[in-house]
Amino acid sequence: MRLTKLTLAVATLLAAPAFAYNSDAQSLGMAGIKATTTTSLASGANPAILSADSSGFIRAQIPVSIGTRDQDDVFGALKDAGDLVDDFKASSSREDIANNTVKLNKFLDDIYQAKPITVDAGSGFSVEAPNRTVGLGGFIRASTHIVTLAHADKYSGSHDYTGIGDASDADAGQIVSDTYDRLDTAYANIAGVAKLEIGGAISHRRKVGNKHVSVGFSPKIQSFQVINRTFSIDEYELSNLTKDAGKKTAVNLDIGTIYDYGKGLQVGFLVTDVVPVSVKSKAINGVHYEYEVKPQATIGATFQGLPFVNLSADYQLNESSGFKNIADNTQYLSVAAEANVPMIGSARLGYQHDLNGNANTMYTAGVRLGFVPFLDMNLGGAYSEKGEVRVGADLTFKL
């Protein structure tokens, strides 16, 4: 029953597919917008961008991003847990027993009150040849999202553990016994998803009436690993997380279009993961996670009609999916602005809000450094008022 409750609690806290999943620094700085602005296939861009892009450069891109949320410094506490437990168990003098019992119980009190830790990361590589007639590209991208929930029962001993130093031998012995019972029921659970995608993209642009429309397709092979690991509180570790993970390989497709209205206005439509996929973790005490990938539709627009300034927005038309039967769905509205200085670079600001309220509202910023010929460097970051931080960087080589 204890593990069942924890497993459901962790899954509930796997709030959304992470903001930084497959995010290049340009997308990260622009509030995750991808339907019309992000050019990197390595971060899940609209494949139609390959024929909507007029730059003419063949480019290779390498994006990397990482994000963390640890509001109560649980990770730091877990790193020290082994020493606390060892000291408690090795105590021999009355003074050491009292001091180490109080320290361990205060640590378990912190765990009892603590919010979960989340870590997510994305990286990839792409080669793209944009062309106004037919654009081509290939990519590999990887992402992972890990959530740790440390659990400890509330102290329920008949004597206040803070008074162990002045307690009688019998009462002190009872406090120590109660602390051992509490320690035996404390543990950390790690749950998450690791995803690898390898694919290509093709895009074609043609005239419809007096306007231009780009349509792109991106077939890909996906590999999923769903993680479900449990540790005693003093043996928490992040190594070998994929051991005994639930695994699945699938073939999927992203489809996108960009409609060029002229006068600097473009409207994009993107559907990722057209084919639904479901993968289960290995069971622990009969409990497992089932991770679902469902089609995600996004509409967006970019206005480039102002001198040196681009304005962009994305709206997800349906909720995202994550773990089955858990309220972790999100539906993002994102807005961003980009100021460009020719031959030097760009500055970006953005805002991303989850209409479902399951993920933190993020404020984003980024820069592009483009003063080196044939090389761009992008830096991006995001911050929430709840202490969540994400950063990303990428290099783009242009030929």
N, C-alpha and C positions, 0 to 999 in steps of 0.2 A: 504493500500500500504506500509506504514512504517513497519508494522509487517511482511508482506510478504518478503520485502527486508532483514530484519534482520534474519528471519528464514532461508532463503537461504544462507545468509552470514555465520551464525553459522554452518550450515551443511557443507558448503565448508571448514570451518576451523576444522571440525572433522577429521583431517588429517588421520591417519590410525588407524586400531585397535591398541590399545595402546601396546607399547613394553612390558609393565609389566603385561599384561593380563595373569593370571594363571602362572606367572613365579616364579619358585622356585629360590633360591639364586644361585644354581649351574648353571642353565640355564642363569640367569641374568648375572653372571660373565663371562659366555662363549658366550656372544653376542646373547642370545636367541636360541642357537642351541639345537634342540630337536630330530632330526631324528635318532641319534646314541648315544648321550652321556647322556642326562638327564634321570634319573632313576625314577622320581616321577610321578606317574599317577595323583597325585593331581595337577600337573601343565601342564598336556597335553602331557606327554611323549609318544613316540612310544610304543604301547602295545607289540610289538615284543621283546622289551628289557627284558621282563619277562622270556623268554627262551634263550636269548642271554647272559644274565648275569650269570657269573660263580661264584658269591660270595657265593651263597647258604644260605644267611641270609634271614630269614623272617623279614620284616621291616615295621615300621609305620612311616609315614612322615607328617610333618605339615609345609607347606610353607606359607609365608606371604610376600607381596611386595606392594610398593606404589610408585607412580611417580607424579611429578608436573612440570608444566611449567607456569611461570608467569613473563614474561620478563619485564613488566612495573609496577610491584607491584600493579596491579589492585585490587587484593583481599584486600590489606591493605587500599586502597582508598575507596572501597565499604564499609568496616567496619566503616569508619569515615563519610560516606555520610549522615547518619541519623542526626548526630550532626550538620553537616554543614547546612543541610536543615532547621532543627529546629531553629538554630541561625539566619539564614536569614529571616525566616518567623516571628520570634519574635523581630526582630530589631525595635527599636523605635526612638532612637536618630539619628541625622544626621550622626554622626561619626560611630555608629554601623551599620547603613544601608550601608554606603560606604564600611567599612571594610568587612562586611559579603557578600556583593554583589561581591566584587573583589575575595574573597576566593572561593565562590561557582562557579563563572565563570572560575577560574583557574582550579578547580577540574573538571568541565565539559570539559575544554580544554584538560586535561590529558586523560579523558575518550574518547574523540573524536579521539585522536591519538593512543590509546592503542591497543595492540594485545590481543588476547583472553587468558583466563586462562584455563588450562586443569589439571584435576586430575584423576588419574586412580589407581586402586588397585586390588589385587587378593589375595585369600587365599584358603585353602583347607585342606583336610585330606585324606590319603590313607593308606591302608594295602595291602602289596604285598608279595607273596610267589614265588620268582623266582625259576625256576627249568629247568634243561637242557632238560627235556622231555616235561613237561607241566607246564607252569607258570600261576598263578592265581592272581587276584587283584581286589580291589574295591576302589571306591573313591567318594568324594564329592568335588566340586570346585566351587568357586564363583568369579565373576569379575565385575567391573563397570568402566565406562569411562564417565566422565562428562566434558562438555565444557561450560564456561560462556563467553558471549560477552556482555560487557557494551556498551551502545550506547548513544551518545549525538550529537545533531546537532552542526554544526559550528556556532560560534557567528556571527549574521548578523545584529545586531542593528545599527542604524544610528549614534550612538555616541560610542566612545571607553570607555568600562566599567572601564578601569584603571584610567580614569580621572574623575570618579564620585565624588571624594572628592572636586574638584574645579569647578564642573559643576553647572549651575543654577538649581534652584528647578525644573523647567520644564524639563530640560535635564536629571537631576538625576531621576526624576520620570519616564521618558521614558526608561532609562537604567534598572531600577528596573522592569518595565513592560516587557521589552524584556527578562530579566533574568527569570521571571516567565514563559514566553512562552517557553523559552529554557528548563527550568526544567520540564515543563509538557510533553515534547516530549522525555525526557531522561528515559531510562529503562535498565534493565538487563534481558537477556534471558539465561536460562539453558537448555541444551539439552544433552542427553546421553543414554546409554544402560546399564542395569544391567542384568547379566546372572547367572543362577544357573544350575549346571549339577550334576547329580547323575548317577553313572554307574559302570560297572565292566569290567574286561579284562581277556582274555585267550590267551595264546601263546603256540605254538608248534614248536619244533626244530627237523629237520630231515636232514639226509645226502642226498645230491644230487650230484652224481658223487663222487668226493673226497673232496667236500666242504660241509659246513653246512649252512642251511637256516632256519631262524626263521620267523614265520608268526604270527601276532597277530591281534585280533579283540577286539574292545572296544565299546559295545552298551551302550547308555546313554539316559537319559531323560533330556530334556532341558526346562528351564523356562526363558522367556525373558520379560523384562519390558522396554519400550522405553519412555523416559522422554521428556516432552516439557512444560516448565514453563516460565512465564514472570512476572517480578516484576517491580514496580516503583523503581527508582534509590535509594531511601532511605529505601526500605523495602526488600533488597536482603537478602536471607537466604538459608542455605543448608539443612534445616530440611524438612521432609515430601516431599522429591522430588518425590517419587513414587506415590503420591496421583494423582489419575486420569490418571495414566500411561497406555499406550497401552500394553496389556499383551497377551502372547501366550505360549502354551506348545507344545513341539514336541519330537519325538523320532528320534535319530540320531545314527551315527556310525562312528568311526575312524578305519582305517585299516593301518597296517604297516608291513614292512618286513625288516629284516637285513640279509645281505649276508656276511658270514665270508670267506674272501679269504685266510686266513692264514697269517702267518708272521706279525701279528699285524694289518692287514688292514680289516676294516669292512665298508660296504656300506649300507646305510639305505634308505628306501623309505616310506613316511608317507602321507596319505590322511586323513585330518580331515573333519568332517561334510559332509559326503557323500551325505546326503539328503538335498537339498536346503530348506531354511526356510525364510519366509518374515513376518515381524510384523510391524504394523503401530502404531504411537503414537496417542493420542487424538488430535483433531484439535483445534487450537487457531485461531480465526477469519478465519476459513476455511482452515488453513494451517497446515499440519502435516508432520512428518518424516516417512519414510518407511525404515526400516533397513533390509538388506538382508544378509543372511549367505549362502555362496556358498562353494562347495568343494575346499579345499586348498591343493595342492600337493607340497611336499618338498622332495628333494633328498639331502643326506648328506653322509659324510665319516669321519671316524676316523682312525688315524694311531697311533698304540701303539707300534711300533717296535723300538723306541728309548729308551734308559735307563731312566726311571723316567719321561719321557715327552710324552704327548699325543697331537696330532695335529688334529683339527676338522674343518669341514666346512659344511655349509648348503646353499642350493640355492632353492628358491621358484620358481617352474616351471610356475606358473600362478599368476596373480594379485589377491590380496585379495579383499574382498568386504566389504562394509559398508552401507552408506546411498545411496539409489537409486538415480540415475541421478545426483550424486554429484561426483566430481573428488577427491575422498579420497582413491583411490586404492593404494596399496603398493606392492612391490616385492623385498624382502630382499635377499641380499648376505651377509653371515656372516662367519667370520673366527675367530678361537680362539686357544689358547695353554694352556696346563695345566701341571704344574710341580708337581710331587708327591714325598713326603718324607715319606718312610714307617714308620708306627706307630706314625706319627706326624700330617700330613695333606697334603694339596695341595695349590698351588697358581695359579690363572687363569688370563688371559688377553684376550680381544676380541675386535672385530671391526664389526659393523653392518651398512650396507649402503643400503638405499632404491634406487633401480634403477630407480624408477619413479620420485624421487625428491619430493615426497609429505610429507615425514617425515624426521626428523633430523637424520644426521649421528651420531651414538653413539659409544663412547669408553667405554669399560667395564672392570671390574676387580672384583676378588673375592678370597676368601680363604675357605678352609675346615679345621676344627680343629678336628682331629681324634685321639687324644692321650688318650681319656677316653674310656675304653672298652665298647662295645655295644652302643656307642652313638657318632654320628657325628653332628657337627654344621657347617652350611654353611652360609657365609655372602657374599653378592654380591652387586655391584652398577654399575650404568651407568651414563655417562655425555655427553652432547653435547655442542658444542661451542656456541649454542644459549641459554644457560642457563637452559636446561632441566636436571633434576636430578631424578634418580630412585634408590631405595634401596630395598633389600630383605634379608630375613633371613629364615632359616628352621632348624628344628631338625629332625634327623633320629634315631629312636630306632631300634636296630638290635638284633634279637634273634637267 
